[in-house]
Amino acid sequence: MSEVAVDVKDISKRFRLAQGKYNSLKERVIHGMRTPSEEFWALNKVSLQVREGETVGILGRNGSGKSTLLKCICGVLQPTSGEVVVRGKLAGLLELGAGFQQDLTGRENIYLNGSLLGMSKKEVDKVFDAIVDFSELEEFIDGQVKFYSSGMYVRLGFAVAVNVDPDILVIDEVLAVGDERFQRKCIDRVKSFQREGRTILLVTHSPDQVRSICDRAVVLSHGDVVIEALPGEAVRIFREGLLEEEGTLLVPLPDEEPEPRSSVTTPPGPDVEHPVRITYIAHTYPRFEEVAYMSTGDTLTIGVGYHASIATNDVVFSLELRDSDGNCFMRTATDILDLRFDLPVGPGLVNFFLDDIPLLDGSFTYSVGVLSPGGVLYDWRDSAGSFEVMCPGKATGFITMPVRASLLPPEPEAIAQMAPEELAHLESQG
Amino acid sequence: MALDVPASASGAKPPANGADGGVHEGFGLARPVADASPMAAEAAGFTQREARGHKVTRVVSPTISVPQRLREIWLSRELLVYLVRTEIKVKYKNSVLGLVWSMIAPAMTLAIYFIVFQFIAKNGIPHFVIFLFSGLLLWNLFQVGVQTATGVVVNNSAIVKKVSFPREILALASIGSAGVFFFFQAIVMVIFLFAFHSAPAWGYLPLLPLALLAALVLASGLAILLSAVNVYLRDTQHLIEVVMTAWFWACPIVYSFQSQVALRLSKHGVTWLYFLNPMTPLVLSFQRVLYGKVTVTSTVAPHLVVAELPPHSLAWYAGLDVGVLAAGLVVVYLGLVVFGRLEGNFAEEL
C-alpha cells in the first residue's frame, strides 16, 4: 500500500443559511447585529483516505456536500471541525474553472495560477506552451479572460490544472463541459495521470465516468458518507438513492428481501383451459444470501414452480429477459432448447440456468410463460421477478464480450527509422 | 509498451510509516515515491518529478496558529511579488496613461495644498513643497495601501473561491503595490530636493528606513484586518475612506506640528493625545530627515524665527518610531488572528 495523499479526518462543515445576507452595517444594525440564520451541516464528520496513485470518485446529488468536501480538501474552505492533511501539490478545478482574474489576459492568468500553486516563473515558462497547446487557445491567449466564452474558460482552467505537474488533481464536475472531443481529451489526460501514479479526486454526475475511471467511489448524501466501495457498487447505491423520493438513502439489506423473491400462488384444481399453472417463481445466484445483486459472469438460476391439474404432455416453458426500460433482449423456451417435458398431475419445478451472465450493471426483469408447443398459452407471469447485476470491473456499456487486442509489429520502413533504444525495447518484447 | 505501474507496488516503503500519525511533518524524507520511476518521469516529461521526495504537506483545519500563518506567508513570498505586479497591471489595465496615473494623483494633491497654503491661507513655512511632500510621501503609502487592501479579498473573489493560498498575501500585495508607487514618488522627491537646493538632514537619515518600516508594518496589520472584515461587512470599504480623510488631517502633513499645534496642546497638557496617532511620529521623522530644517525664518513675517519641527535628538525620534513599530506588530498579530477566524468562510461569503 502506498502512502496517504489526502487524509480527511472527521471533518464537519456548518453553514448558516442566511435569509438574505446583511452585508452592510445599516442592515446589521436594523436586525440587531444578527443575521437570521438557520444552521445547516453540509458535512457530518466525513472521513476519507485517498492513497497515492488512487482515483476516487465522489458521487452525490446536488446539495449532498460533495462540492463542500472538495473545497475543504482544496483548502478553499475551512472545515468547522476536523482537518484535512494533503500531501503533495494539489491542483484543483472547482465548479467549472480555475481562479482567473477577469481583467488579465489568458497568458497572465496562466502565470498567476502557476504562482498561486507555488510555482516560480521559470517553472511556469517550462509548461506554458503545453498549457496553451492543450487548451487550444493560441489565438486568444493574449486576450482578457473576461472576453472568453465559458468553454474557453474551462479549457484553459483544465489545461493549467493538468500541466502544472500536480501530485493530486481535484476535479469538480468539470469533465461535463466542453465539447465531446475536448471531454475525451480531458479524460485521456486523466487516465495518463493515473498511469503516472498521481492521485485523482473526481466529482461527477456521470456514473459511467466513475465506473470507467475510478478505483473506488464514495457516495455522499446530506453530508454523510453513505458508502465507500468499488465503483460498480457505489454507482448502484447512488442510483438507488436517486430513486428514493424522500431523500434518505436506505441501503437494502439482503436479509430484508423476501424469500422467495416473488411468489404467485394460484389455487390448484382441475382446469381444462389451463392444465398447467405457475405457482411460484424464484431466482438465485452465487452469494444470493449475502448481496442484493449478482456479478457479471455469475450463473443465474430461475426456478418456475408449477402445478399441473391434468397430466399434460409436451409442455413448453418460456423465459424472457427485459432491461429496465422493458425492452426484451432475450427470449428462449424449453422447446428451443430441445427439451420435452411431459408433466404428470401434481406440483413440480423447472429450472433455467443462465451461465456466465454477460450483462453489466443494471436492473433486469424476467417473464415466464407455460404454453403448448402449438403456442396455446397456459399461464403467463409478466415481470415475474427482477434481479440486479453489478460489474466489478471497469467495463461500461450494456454487455460484455470476450475481447482481445494486439499490437501489430511495425512496418519494415518504420523499423529502419527507429531509434536504437526503441529497437531494443521491441526486441526485448520478442 | 510495458505498463508503467506505479513503482510503489514494488516496495521501497519507509520503515515506520503510520497511516495517521507522522503524516503531518513527515515530509522531506528523501525516499523514493510512487512515481519516481524513470518511466513515469519520462511520461510526465518533467525532470523535477524525480525530486518528488520532498512533498509539501498542507493541513486544512479551522485552527492554524499565527506562527504557522506567518510561515506560510513567508513561503509564498514569490507569489507576493507576482501579485504586486498583477495588482499594478490590473489597476491600470485598459487605461491609456497607465502607471502615470499613480503620479498624477499625488501631484495634484501636492499642487492643491501648495496653492492653498502658500497663496491663500499662508502658513509661512519656507520650502513648503518639500515640507508638504515629505509628509505626503509617507502618508500616500499608508493611505493607498490600507484603502486598496480593504477591498482586495472581495475584488479577487474569483481567485479566493477557487485556489488555496495564504490569502493574507492579497492584502500584503496591496501594501506592496503602494510601496511601488512610494518608490516612484520618492524619486520625484529626490528630484525636488535637488531642484530646490534643499539639503536633507544627513545625520537623521537612519530615521527614514525605520519610519518606513514602521509604516509598512502598521499598514500591513490594518490591511490584513480590514480586508477580512470587509468580506462580511462591506461598509468597511466606505468607512475607511472617511476615516482616512480625518486621519490625514490628524497628521502634521499640511501644517506644522511644532509651530501650529504643539503650543496649543501643551497649554492643556494633552500633547500625548496627538501622539496617540501612530502616523504622527512617522510623518515627523520623514519631515525631520527630508525637510531637514528645525528652525526657519517665516516667509510671512521675516523677523520671526520659528521652529517647524520638534527640536529633539535622533534618539527621541527613533524611540517614537520604534514604539509605533511595536504597536504595528501588535496590529499585525491581531490582524492575523481575525483573518484566520474569518477566512474559513470566505469562499461562501463572496
Boltz contact constraints between the chains, C-beta under 6 A:
constraints:
  - contact:
      token1: [A, 2]
      token2: [B, 8]
      max_distance: 6.0
  - contact:
      token1: [A, 2]
      token2: [B, 34]
      max_distance: 6.0
  - contact:
      token1: [A, 4]
      token2: [B, 19]
      max_distance: 6.0
  - contact:
      token1: [A, 23]
      token2: [B, 234]
      max_distance: 6.0
  - contact:
      token1: [A, 24]
      token2: [B, 234]
      max_distance: 6.0
  - contact:
      token1: [A, 24]
      token2: [B, 235]
      max_distance: 6.0
  - contact:
      token1: [A, 25]
      token2: [B, 235]
      max_distance: 6.0
  - contact:
      token1: [A, 52]
      token2: [B, 34]
      max_distance: 6.0
  - contact:
      token1: [A, 53]
      token2: [B, 6]
      max_distance: 6.0
  - contact:
      token1: [A, 53]
      token2: [B, 34]
      max_distance: 6.0
  - contact:
      token1: [A, 72]
      token2: [B, 60]
      max_distance: 6.0
  - contact:
      token1: [A, 74]
      token2: [B, 164]
      max_distance: 6.0
  - contact:
      token1: [A, 75]
      token2: [B, 60]
      max_distance: 6.0
  - contact:
      token1: [A, 75]
      token2: [B, 164]
      max_distance: 6.0
  - contact:
      token1: [A, 76]
      token2: [B, 164]
      max_distance: 6.0
  - contact:
      token1: [A, 76]
      token2: [B, 347]
      max_distance: 6.0
  - contact:
      token1: [A, 77]
      token2: [B, 347]
      max_distance: 6.0
  - contact:
      token1: [A, 78]
      token2: [B, 62]
      max_distance: 6.0
  - contact:
      token1: [A, 78]
      token2: [B, 344]
      max_distance: 6.0
  - contact:
      token1: [A, 83]
      token2: [B, 59]
      max_distance: 6.0
  - contact:
      token1: [A, 83]
      token2: [B, 61]
      max_distance: 6.0
  - contact:
      token1: [A, 84]
      token2: [B, 60]
      max_distance: 6.0
  - contact:
      token1: [A, 85]
      token2: [B, 23]
      max_distance: 6.0
  - contact:
      token1: [A, 85]
      token2: [B, 59]
      max_distance: 6.0
  - contact:
      token1: [A, 86]
      token2: [B, 58]
      max_distance: 6.0
  - contact:
      token1: [A, 87]
      token2: [B, 55]
      max_distance: 6.0
  - contact:
      token1: [A, 87]
      token2: [B, 57]
      max_distance: 6.0
  - contact:
      token1: [A, 88]
      token2: [B, 55]
      max_distance: 6.0
  - contact:
      token1: [A, 94]
      token2: [B, 162]
      max_distance: 6.0
  - contact:
      token1: [A, 98]
      token2: [B, 162]
      max_distance: 6.0
  - contact:
      token1: [A, 99]
      token2: [B, 158]
      max_distance: 6.0
  - contact:
      token1: [A, 99]
      token2: [B, 159]
      max_distance: 6.0
  - contact:
      token1: [A, 99]
      token2: [B, 162]
      max_distance: 6.0
  - contact:
      token1: [A, 99]
      token2: [B, 163]
      max_distance: 6.0
  - contact:
      token1: [A, 103]
      token2: [B, 90]
      max_distance: 6.0
  - contact:
      token1: [A, 103]
      token2: [B, 93]
      max_distance: 6.0
  - contact:
      token1: [A, 112]
      token2: [B, 86]
      max_distance: 6.0
  - contact:
      token1: [A, 115]
      token2: [B, 79]
      max_distance: 6.0
  - contact:
      token1: [A, 115]
      token2: [B, 82]
      max_distance: 6.0
  - contact:
      token1: [A, 116]
      token2: [B, 163]
      max_distance: 6.0
  - contact:
      token1: [A, 116]
      token2: [B, 165]
      max_distance: 6.0
  - contact:
      token1: [A, 120]
      token2: [B, 78]
      max_distance: 6.0
  - contact:
      token1: [A, 165]
      token2: [B, 46]
      max_distance: 6.0
  - contact:
      token1: [A, 195]
      token2: [B, 4]
      max_distance: 6.0
  - contact:
      token1: [A, 196]
      token2: [B, 35]
      max_distance: 6.0
  - contact:
      token1: [A, 196]
      token2: [B, 40]
      max_distance: 6.0
  - contact:
      token1: [A, 196]
      token2: [B, 43]
      max_distance: 6.0
  - contact:
      token1: [A, 196]
      token2: [B, 44]
      max_distance: 6.0
  - contact:
      token1: [A, 197]
      token2: [B, 6]
      max_distance: 6.0
  - contact:
      token1: [A, 197]
      token2: [B, 34]
      max_distance: 6.0
  - contact:
      token1: [A, 197]
      token2: [B, 35]
      max_distance: 6.0
  - contact:
      token1: [A, 197]
      token2: [B, 40]
      max_distance: 6.0
